[in-house]
């Protein structure tokens, strides 16, 4: 979020108030301000804005918008590391969507709640919500919701070690999406971010690094840029690339990241500094992680490498090629050969392993 965007929106809100515009128009303008705050990574402020909007919603038009505003409030709370508050907001939004007969709002809120359930490792609940939302979105021909549900389903499958299933969902989401501006662009960037994570596990390091590097510098949302860079920090540690590690470490040092991203940063810096023999810096970063975790009541994430694991998943070459092609189209980079040293590290699907590097929006849970 740029200062110019803040000023433009706030001037519009003030003008509406001064001119005596209908209350609903003022709330809609404030909601746009809240969205810009979220895109800038100011999730605490964003949640305050949406709480105010919801409290002031009294006209019929404003009440009809409440499911969307509760979804936006839930997103602010979720990304601020408050998943319980997000669930409360999502469930209230679902109740209102049912009262209003707004089926598309219901689908969006189901997908949002599935994200919270997945992060909390309530995989069965998340899978049921996503299956319902995806089938309904396809039946109604809502490609935007197909992209969201397919993307979240891919992340869920990825977290559970079901690599082939993840590839199928990611491909499904890609085919329903396209290039564009605005919200559509943000959704595609988030999708490419998670595909990049998958490609790291599959050994396509050049493609993954290229996509993450592009996102780290050009993504519309600061949150996406930070997350991409944190993944690059992880990758530099895993590859023993101290030069790149220091580059990303310094670039993120003063970024105004929310607490749960900052916690991952401190933990990964401590791991990397240990790897590169920087004992004092490692101890200092670990101490910062412990203090921050205590203050925000989260646990320090375990980012230690588990070492190479033999792949037990047979991947459909066509589906894999589809994802690699999407990365190449996104970055304009040439195709590389798979680095066999970094092939998938999954265990059996019945025993999902802990993610070792940051996933977008993942609140640290051990």
Secondary structure, 3 states (H helix, E strand, C coil): CCHHHHHHHHHHHHHHHHCCCCHHHHHHHHHHHHHHHHHCCCHHHHHHHHHHHHHHCCCHHHHHCHHHHHHHHHHHHHHCCCHHHHHHHHHHHHHHHHHHCCHHHHHHHHHHHHHHHHHCCCHHHHHHHHHHHHHHHHHHCCHHHHHHHHHHHHHHHHHCCCHHHHHHHHHHHHHHCCCCCHHHHHHHHHHHHHHHHHHHHHCCHHHHHHHHHHHHHHCCCHHHHHHHHHHHHHHHHHCCCHHHHHHHHHHHCCCCCCHHHHHHHHHHHHHHHHHCCCHHHHHHHHHHHHHHHHHHCCCCCCCCCCCCCCCCCCCCHHHHHHHHHHHHHHHCCCCCCCCHHHCCCCCCCCCCCCCCCCCCCCCCCC
